[in-house]
């Protein structure tokens, strides 16, 4: 499972850098300052949670835990729903109602599962 999480982390990390470069260099002529700010917030959350996913992958190498596995999958879902929604509403002008809050909730639950994993013994 940790290799799969590493693969997702690699993909999200690389795409976060690409999207950040796009936001800094190409989108400033297409989007408003407010839209750029929203887009960059999506990148920020993507990168933070990419690092969290990578850490979960490392942790799983040392401690097998269903809580960590669930947390990893929720980080993935959160990145796709939360950051993906922010990208789609700013760049593509596709409002996806309700997806960002679900993604944010996935992040919160993932972090709570990390706390549980820290105190659980398997």
SVG drawing of the C-alpha trace seen along z (x, -y; Angstrom):
<svg xmlns="http://www.w3.org/2000/svg" viewBox="-24 -41 34 47">
<polyline fill="none" stroke="black" stroke-width="0.4" points="0.0,0.0 2.8,-2.4 4.2,-2.2 0.7,-3.2 0.7,-6.1 4.2,-7.1 3.0,-6.9 0.1,-9.2 2.3,-11.5 4.7,-11.7 1.9,-12.5 0.3,-15.1 3.7,-16.7 4.7,-16.9 1.3,-18.2 1.3,-20.7 4.6,-22.2 3.3,-22.3 0.1,-24.0 2.0,-26.4 4.2,-27.4 1.1,-27.7 -0.5,-30.0 2.6,-32.2 3.4,-32.5 0.5,-31.8 -2.8,-32.2 -2.3,-35.8 -3.4,-37.0 -6.5,-34.7 -7.7,-34.9 -8.5,-37.7 -6.4,-38.3 -9.1,-36.7 -9.3,-33.6 -5.5,-33.2 -5.7,-33.4 -8.3,-30.6 -6.2,-28.6 -3.1,-29.0 -5.1,-27.9 -5.8,-24.7 -2.2,-24.2 -1.2,-24.9 -3.6,-22.3 -2.5,-19.9 1.1,-20.2 0.5,-20.1 -1.5,-16.9 0.9,-15.4 3.6,-15.7 1.1,-14.1 0.4,-11.3 4.1,-10.7 4.6,-10.6 1.8,-8.1 3.5,-5.9 6.7,-6.0 4.9,-5.4 3.2,-2.3 6.6,-0.9 7.2,-0.7 3.7,-0.2 0.9,1.5 -2.3,-0.2 -5.8,-0.3 -6.1,-3.8 -3.1,-4.9 -4.4,-3.2 -7.8,-5.0 -6.0,-8.3 -3.9,-7.9 -7.0,-7.2 -8.8,-10.2 -5.8,-12.4 -6.1,-11.3 -9.8,-11.9 -9.4,-15.2 -6.8,-16.4 -8.9,-15.4 -12.2,-16.9 -10.9,-20.0 -8.1,-21.1 -9.7,-19.8 -12.8,-21.8 -10.8,-25.0 -9.0,-24.4 -12.2,-23.7 -14.1,-26.7 -11.3,-29.1 -9.8,-27.9 -12.6,-26.0 -15.5,-28.0 -17.1,-24.7 -18.8,-25.0 -18.9,-21.7 -21.3,-22.2 -20.5,-20.4 -17.2,-18.7 -14.8,-21.1 -16.5,-20.8 -16.5,-17.0 -12.8,-17.2 -12.1,-19.4 -14.0,-16.9 -11.9,-14.1 -8.8,-16.0 -10.1,-16.5 -11.0,-12.8 -7.6,-11.8 -5.8,-13.9 -8.0,-12.5 -7.1,-9.0 -3.4,-9.9 -4.0,-10.8 -5.7,-7.5 -2.9,-5.6 -0.4,-7.4 -1.9,-5.9 -3.1,-2.5 -1.1,0.6 -1.7,3.3"/>
</svg>
